[in-house]
Amino acid sequence: MKSPERPKPERNLERDRQSFLEAISTTSIAEIPISFDESAVQRLASNLENSKVLILGEMHGVKENVDVIYTLFKKFGFRQLALEWEPELKEVVEKYLKSGELDFNPMQDSPDGRITAGHFALLKKLSSEGMLEGLVCFDGASAREGWNARDAAMAKNILTNLSGGPTLVVAGNLHAKTETIIFSDESGERHPMGENVKNEIPDVATGGIEYISGHYHNYGIQNFSELSERENSQEARFFQDESGIYIFEVLEAHPATVPNPHVRI
């Protein structure tokens, strides 16, 4: 006879809120020591003069992602940041930057690493240093509407909100792709946000973060199981690969602090 399952403990929202706020206050944002390939730097700088956009693919839930963003802002002079967040969070950020008060409710159930404590520390630092002229929260469609509809809506939100200055668009790796995706275990084509943006900005620059080792927080703590051949490297690199994608390496990834750390897959 099976033993009865133990009831799950009730979530303490106030404790989660306090933990998230504490993580924001103790997170230090800094440039990542990295070896820049100067030819890649020159090509991206030249590209940004025309396209004004770099789409950067990430694995959600890595603590170092925000340091990558900060490093790229410092190196290439980005003035606007676009995040895979729901549009209502823009008002939350604006209030936080103005008053220091953070409304935890709109993000309290987020477990996948798109929203982290580090992001709020980053936004505060960029704003205080006069480097942030605009924020775009572009995830404006429900996943229930379908993959293609959601990504088309994300692209539209980005394109509608582009400013005169260069914009860094950060999204999950699959959404950042600029070509059609066909999943081996599913029928039909997937048209990612990056592809939709590229249709409107043909020379848009694309990049990705490569994690050499470590862990991340996406519905619980996950491991980067497929390690790079450069596992034992002591120096991270920024370079352009053979397909033209700009790669930013993170030698060791650590799990970020998310609003809801209790959901597991």
Backbone torsions as a table, in degrees:
resi	resn	phi	psi	omega
1	MET	NA	132.6	-179.6
2	LYS	-70.9	141.5	174.5
3	SER	-74.7	141.6	179.2
4	PRO	-63.4	140.8	179.5
5	GLU	-68.1	140.9	177.2
6	ARG	-74.1	137.0	178.2
7	PRO	-64.8	141.5	178.4
8	LYS	-68.8	139.1	179.6
9	PRO	-64.1	143.2	-179.8
10	GLU	-69.1	137.7	-177.4
11	ARG	-70.6	137.5	176.8
12	ASN	-99.0	94.2	-175.7
13	LEU	-62.7	-38.6	-178.5
14	GLU	-65.6	-38.3	177.8
15	ARG	-65.9	-40.7	178.1
16	ASP	-64.4	-39.6	178.8
17	ARG	-62.9	-46.3	-179.7
18	GLN	-64.3	-39.2	178.7
19	SER	-64.4	-39.4	179.9
20	PHE	-67.0	-44.6	178.9
21	LEU	-63.4	-40.3	178.6
22	GLU	-64.2	-40.0	179.1
23	ALA	-64.0	-37.5	176.5
24	ILE	-61.1	-47.7	-174.5
25	SER	-68.4	-24.5	-177.5
26	THR	-101.3	-0.7	179.9
27	THR	-83.9	125.4	178.3
28	SER	-103.8	123.3	-180.0
29	ILE	-94.8	130.8	-178.2
30	ALA	-151.0	159.2	174.6
31	GLU	-67.5	142.3	178.5
32	ILE	-86.7	129.3	174.9
33	PRO	-62.5	120.2	-174.1
34	ILE	-152.0	147.7	177.3
35	SER	-91.4	110.9	179.8
36	PHE	-86.1	126.4	170.4
37	ASP	-74.8	114.5	-171.3
38	GLU	-64.3	-32.3	177.6
39	SER	-66.2	-37.8	176.9
40	ALA	-67.3	-40.1	177.9
41	VAL	-60.6	-45.4	-179.0
42	GLN	-65.2	-40.0	179.6
43	ARG	-66.0	-42.5	-179.9
44	LEU	-67.6	-42.7	179.0
45	ALA	-59.4	-41.5	178.8
46	SER	-66.5	-41.1	179.3
47	ASN	-62.9	-41.3	-177.3
48	LEU	-67.0	-25.6	176.2
49	GLU	-61.8	-29.8	-178.5
50	ASN	-98.9	-53.3	-173.6
51	SER	-82.2	-28.9	179.5
52	LYS	67.6	7.8	-174.5
53	VAL	-138.5	134.7	165.8
54	LEU	-120.6	123.5	174.5
55	ILE	-95.7	120.1	-175.8
56	LEU	-113.7	120.3	176.8
57	GLY	-87.1	137.9	-179.3
58	GLU	-132.9	163.3	162.4
59	MET	-93.2	119.8	-179.8
60	HIS	-59.5	148.2	170.4
61	GLY	88.6	17.7	175.8
62	VAL	-100.6	126.5	-177.7
63	LYS	-57.4	-37.6	-175.5
64	GLU	-75.2	-9.5	-178.5
65	ASN	-56.4	-39.2	-177.4
66	VAL	-70.6	-30.4	175.8
67	ASP	-70.5	-34.3	173.9
68	VAL	-61.4	-46.8	179.3
69	ILE	-59.7	-46.2	-179.6
70	TYR	-61.7	-42.2	179.5
71	THR	-61.4	-42.2	179.9
72	LEU	-69.1	-37.0	176.0
73	PHE	-60.7	-44.5	-178.6
74	LYS	-67.4	-39.2	-174.0
75	LYS	-76.4	-40.1	-170.5
76	PHE	-114.5	1.5	174.3
77	GLY	70.6	34.2	175.3
78	PHE	-62.5	147.1	-179.2
79	ARG	-119.3	-13.3	-178.0
80	GLN	-136.2	140.6	179.3
81	LEU	-117.6	131.4	177.0
82	ALA	-116.4	123.9	-175.4
83	LEU	-119.3	151.9	179.3
84	GLU	-79.1	61.6	-178.7
85	TRP	-119.8	158.1	175.6
86	GLU	-68.8	144.0	-175.0
87	PRO	-56.1	-31.7	-177.4
88	GLU	-66.2	-17.5	179.6
89	LEU	-73.3	-16.5	177.8
90	LYS	-62.4	-42.3	178.2
91	GLU	-64.9	-36.4	177.3
92	VAL	-62.0	-43.9	179.8
93	VAL	-65.4	-45.1	-178.5
94	GLU	-59.9	-42.1	178.3
95	LYS	-65.3	-41.0	179.8
96	TYR	-62.8	-44.0	-179.0
97	LEU	-67.5	-30.3	-177.5
98	LYS	-82.5	-42.1	-171.7
99	SER	-115.8	-16.1	-175.2
100	GLY	85.0	-3.3	179.6
101	GLU	-90.6	134.3	-178.8
102	LEU	-117.1	121.7	175.5
103	ASP	-81.6	106.6	-174.6
104	PHE	-78.4	-23.2	-171.7
105	ASN	-57.1	-46.4	-176.0
106	PRO	-64.9	-18.2	-176.8
107	MET	-116.5	3.2	-168.2
108	GLN	-62.0	-23.3	-177.6
109	ASP	-98.6	4.0	-174.5
110	SER	-75.4	116.9	-176.7
111	PRO	-114.9	-2.0	-165.1
112	ASP	-98.3	1.6	175.9
113	GLY	89.5	0.1	174.8
114	ARG	-68.5	-38.2	178.3
115	ILE	-108.5	125.0	179.6
116	THR	-136.9	164.2	176.0
117	ALA	-60.6	-36.3	179.7
118	GLY	-60.3	-31.6	179.1
119	HIS	-62.6	-40.3	-179.6
120	PHE	-71.4	-35.1	173.9
121	ALA	-64.8	-40.1	178.0
122	LEU	-63.3	-49.3	-177.8
123	LEU	-61.2	-38.9	177.9
124	LYS	-64.3	-42.1	-178.4
125	LYS	-68.6	-45.6	178.6
126	LEU	-60.0	-42.1	-179.7
127	SER	-66.5	-44.8	-177.4
128	SER	-66.9	-25.8	179.2
129	GLU	-93.5	7.3	176.7
130	GLY	69.7	26.0	-175.7
131	MET	-103.7	-6.4	-175.4
132	LEU	-114.2	107.2	178.7
133	GLU	-95.8	-18.0	-178.9
134	GLY	-163.0	150.4	175.9
135	LEU	-127.8	131.1	176.5
136	VAL	-116.3	124.3	174.2
137	CYS	-107.5	106.0	-161.7
138	PHE	-107.6	4.4	-179.3
139	ASP	-87.1	80.2	-170.6
140	GLY	-101.8	10.3	-178.9
141	ALA	-129.2	148.5	-180.0
142	SER	-76.5	143.7	176.4
143	ALA	-61.0	-22.9	179.0
144	ARG	-64.8	-22.4	179.7
145	GLU	-76.3	-9.1	179.1
146	GLY	107.4	152.3	-176.2
147	TRP	-58.2	-50.3	-175.5
148	ASN	-66.0	-40.3	179.8
149	ALA	-65.0	-41.0	-179.9
150	ARG	-64.0	-46.0	-177.0
151	ASP	-69.9	-33.6	175.8
152	ALA	-64.5	-39.7	178.5
153	ALA	-66.9	-39.3	178.3
154	MET	-61.4	-45.8	179.8
155	ALA	-61.5	-42.0	179.6
156	LYS	-61.8	-42.4	179.7
157	ASN	-63.3	-38.5	178.7
158	ILE	-66.8	-51.0	-175.7
159	LEU	-63.1	-35.3	-179.2
160	THR	-68.6	-27.6	-172.7
161	ASN	-108.2	14.1	177.1
162	LEU	-66.7	142.4	179.1
163	SER	-110.7	-174.3	179.5
164	GLY	-71.0	-27.0	-179.1
165	GLY	-87.7	166.9	-179.3
166	PRO	-68.4	140.4	-176.6
167	THR	-116.3	132.5	172.6
168	LEU	-99.6	116.5	178.9
169	VAL	-100.7	122.5	-177.9
170	VAL	-117.1	125.1	-178.3
171	ALA	-146.2	168.1	174.0
172	GLY	-58.8	152.3	-173.3
173	ASN	-51.6	-44.3	-177.3
174	LEU	-68.2	-40.2	-179.5
175	HIS	-67.6	-26.0	-177.4
176	ALA	-80.3	-11.7	-178.0
177	LYS	-65.2	146.6	-176.9
178	THR	-107.0	11.3	176.7
179	GLU	-128.4	157.5	178.7
180	THR	-59.3	140.4	-180.0
181	ILE	-110.2	135.5	173.2
182	ILE	-122.7	115.5	179.0
183	PHE	-82.4	135.3	-175.9
184	SER	-65.9	-28.0	-177.0
185	ASP	-101.4	8.6	179.4
186	GLU	-136.6	152.0	178.5
187	SER	-90.3	157.4	175.7
188	GLY	89.6	165.3	-180.0
189	GLU	-98.1	149.4	174.6
190	ARG	-114.5	128.1	-179.3
191	HIS	-109.4	98.4	-173.0
192	PRO	-70.2	164.3	178.3
193	MET	-52.3	-44.8	-178.6
194	GLY	-58.9	-39.4	178.3
195	GLU	-64.7	-42.2	178.6
196	ASN	-62.8	-40.1	177.8
197	VAL	-67.0	-41.8	-179.2
198	LYS	-62.9	-31.6	176.6
199	ASN	-61.1	-29.0	-179.7
200	GLU	-97.5	-29.9	178.8
201	ILE	-125.7	84.1	-172.1
202	PRO	-56.5	-30.7	-177.8
203	ASP	-99.5	23.1	179.4
204	VAL	-58.7	137.8	178.7
205	ALA	-83.3	142.1	179.9
206	THR	-128.3	145.6	-178.8
207	GLY	-146.4	174.5	178.7
208	GLY	-155.0	153.0	174.9
209	ILE	-95.9	127.4	176.6
210	GLU	-107.0	124.0	-176.7
211	TYR	-100.6	117.3	-175.7
212	ILE	-73.1	-35.7	179.6
213	SER	-161.8	172.4	172.1
214	GLY	113.8	-158.3	-173.0
215	HIS	-135.8	165.9	178.6
216	TYR	-148.8	165.9	-179.0
217	HIS	-112.3	103.1	176.7
218	ASN	-139.0	99.0	-171.9
219	TYR	54.2	53.2	-176.5
220	GLY	103.8	172.2	-178.5
221	ILE	-77.6	125.3	-179.9
222	GLN	-120.0	160.5	-176.5
223	ASN	-113.4	139.2	171.1
224	PHE	-77.8	94.4	-172.1
225	SER	-79.7	-31.3	-179.8
226	GLU	-94.0	93.0	-175.7
227	LEU	-79.8	150.7	178.3
228	SER	-68.5	159.2	174.2
229	GLU	-63.6	-18.8	-178.9
230	ARG	-95.4	32.6	-176.0
231	GLU	-53.2	-37.7	-175.2
232	ASN	-94.9	11.7	-178.5
233	SER	-67.1	146.3	178.2
234	GLN	-103.6	-0.2	-176.4
235	GLU	-136.4	124.3	176.5
236	ALA	-78.8	152.6	-177.0
237	ARG	-127.2	151.4	165.9
238	PHE	-117.8	122.2	-176.7
239	PHE	-154.4	174.5	176.9
240	GLN	-111.5	125.6	-177.3
241	ASP	-82.5	-178.0	-174.6
242	GLU	-64.1	-25.4	179.6
243	SER	-87.9	-0.2	177.9
244	GLY	92.2	4.1	-179.9
245	ILE	-85.7	135.3	178.0
246	TYR	-81.9	125.1	-175.4
247	ILE	-109.7	129.6	174.7
248	PHE	-114.7	115.6	-177.1
249	GLU	-89.2	140.0	170.6
250	VAL	-117.9	118.2	-173.6
251	LEU	-67.4	-42.8	179.7
252	GLU	-140.5	120.6	-178.7
253	ALA	-94.1	147.6	177.4
254	HIS	-128.1	149.1	-178.7
255	PRO	-65.2	136.1	176.4
256	ALA	-82.5	163.8	175.0
257	THR	-89.7	121.2	-177.4
258	VAL	-110.2	160.5	-178.9
259	PRO	-61.5	-40.0	-179.1
260	ASN	-121.1	93.6	-176.8
261	PRO	-85.4	6.5	-170.8
262	HIS	-93.6	-20.3	-176.9
263	VAL	-77.6	133.0	-179.1
264	ARG	-124.3	155.2	172.2
265	ILE	-114.8	NA	NA
